[in-house]
Amino acid sequence: MLTDDMSSNLVQYMPEVQKLQSQGMTFSDFVVSNSLCCPSRSSLFTGRYPHNTGVLGNEGPNGGFSAFHNNGLERDTFATTLRAKGYRTAMMGKYLNGYSPTDTVDGQKPYVPPGWSQWDVVGGGYKGYNYKLAHNHKTESHGHKSKDYLTDVLSKKGTAFVRKSAAANKPFLLEVALFTPHGPSTPAPRDKHAFPALKAPQSPAFDKLPTDAPPWLARQDRLTRREKDTIDKKFRKRARSLQSVDRMIGNLRKTLTTAGVADNTYIVFGSDNGFHLGEYRLKAGKQTAFDTDVRVPLVIAGPGVAAGGTSNAQVSNIDLAPTFQRIGGAAVSSRVDGHSMVPLLDGGSDAAWRKANLIEHRHADGSPGDPDNHGGESVSPPNYHAMRTDSYTYVEYAGGEKEYYNLRTDPYQLHNTVGRLSRARLAELHDALTRLENCRGDGCWSAGHP
């Protein structure tokens, strides 16, 4: 179950996710390879960093569905390998920006990529209503009635898929990818008045600039009272929109139990990227290397998983595909940059695990058609590569600027101390980051041990 733009500070409003945490493993340092939708989801499907998928944005020749499809990435995902092992595989909800059920691709309309035995995917479902859904090779139209609310539709389709798979005694993989809490964060009708007094949390980073901030950030003005009020309203809507997702999780788990397969099923909950709302004087958006944007929720429960456990391992979205493949008994391609997390699930030691994760970003000018532009509020930093460990975040921008935040003494990343580092230390960091930027396949595991 994959949310869209979910920041970690929203977990507290989701009791089913909290229940999942008490029964499974929470990964406290799960980091995405790019804090933007399509590059992140491409890494999730393939287990490869953006510099190896070639999906660097949401639009254009290097972005979105067109890049994922044209680069041939759909032929080698966790879905294709698990289907080859006899799994029933279903993809539901959001796929990649630019996909539309009404488009003809490779002679198919709607187009269904390889690897999926059931396909219930929507193009542009952010508003929650008035959308078209590709049900395999047919198109369903949904309007603005309560029964059309997208998260509820996906919940019903998901539970039906689980029941059918269990009745057929077939192993199954189900991905339900939500459009929430991404803006406009439309809640279900029964949730539109929830949390009437809720306000956005104001961490020490709220409306603050880090010391020695890079130029793109230093030019951000202090937030006005009106902008702060807007931020509170957006946070309230985000929490409201997630209530239907939380109920969906509960419904799916009940279905697993009644179908008799709960004890033999892994449940994974996470997000494609994080989100900032007022931190560092930035309004609604993502795409930075700050923890608000790259460090996101990840909870896994299932057979042998340590209940109520927390892992501090430096895991990444590139690790999900090989984890799913190992659980399903499938081979992991040598092209995969990530590593199976299975040894961590029972509470095993992370001493030998990767020590550093790569974060990549390609600047994109705001496009009116890109929903991740968030009405013009989102700021896309210049191109950068970053390396995040459990103790620091180090960033190099294409223009030569650098950032270094000591996460142990400065967890809110408010003091850029790169100017205090020795020339030798900067050279070490640059060399380690360069190895990650250029790694491929198995080489990424060694590059992750700087």
Order of alpha helices (4+ residues) and beta strands (2+ residues): beta-alpha-beta-alpha-alpha-alpha-alpha-beta-beta-beta-beta-alpha-beta-alpha-alpha-beta-alpha-beta-beta-alpha-alpha-beta-beta-beta-beta-alpha-alpha
